[in-house]
């Protein structure tokens, strides 16, 4: 009887350990698309330069993203918000 209870306990622990990563999903990651959507919402006509900057933000480079966007005419506050959306993890 002890062997059966132990086997059931080991099986349950193994299942729980395997299922935990599936149940504890990572938070949603921001994307360059969210950065681009934000810029469109703010009235910018998004072109390749904007998309490239947002991709830079998604790649984890917040400051270069902001610099790139401001260089192509995006207001600093909008650039910071857009790049923040792209760079969030």
N, C-alpha and C positions, 0 to 999 in steps of 0.2 A: 504494500500500500504506500509506503514512504517513497518508493522508487517512482510510482506513478505520479504522486503529488509533486515530486521534485521535477520530473520530466515535463509536467504541465507548467510548472513555474518557470522552468528554463525556456520553454517554448513561448510562453507569454512575454517574458522579458525580451527575448529575441525579436518577437513581432513588434513590441513597443519601440524597441531601439530602431528597427527598420522603418517603422511608420512615422516616427517623430519628425524627421526632416520634411516629409510630405505634408504633415499637418501644420508645421510651423513655417509657412511660406514666407519668403523674404518680401519686404515691402516693395511696392511697385517702383520701378526706376523711371526717372524722368528721361525724356528723349529730346533729340534735336527737333522732333516734330512739335513738341510742346512749346519749345522756344519759338519756332516758326509761327505756330498758331497764335501765340501771344503777340508777336509783332504784327500779324495781320489784324488782330483784334484792335490794336492801337492805331491802325490806319496805314501801316507801311506796305508798300508794294514790294513783296519779298522776291528777291532775285538771287542768283547764284552766290553773291557775296554774303548775303544774310544766311543762306543755307550752310555755307562753309563755316561761318562763324559759329552758328548753332551746333554744328557737328564738332567743332573744336571744344565747345562747352560740354557736350555729351561725353567727349573723350576725357573729361576731367580737367580741362584747362580753362578755368573760369576767367582769369584776368586777360589772357589773349583773346578770348571770346568777346569780352566787353570792349577791349581796345579795337578789335576788328569792326564791331558793330558801330562804335562811335566814329570810327574813321570813315565809314560809308554813310554817315548822316543820321544815325539813330541817337536820340537823346540819351544822355547818360543814365537817367533813371530807368528808362525803358530797356536799355542795354543790360543793366544790372539785373533787372527782373527776368528778362528773357534768358540770359545766361545762367542765372540761378535756377531757372526751371530745367534747363538742359543739363546742368551739372549735379543736380540732387541725386543722391543715392538712396 
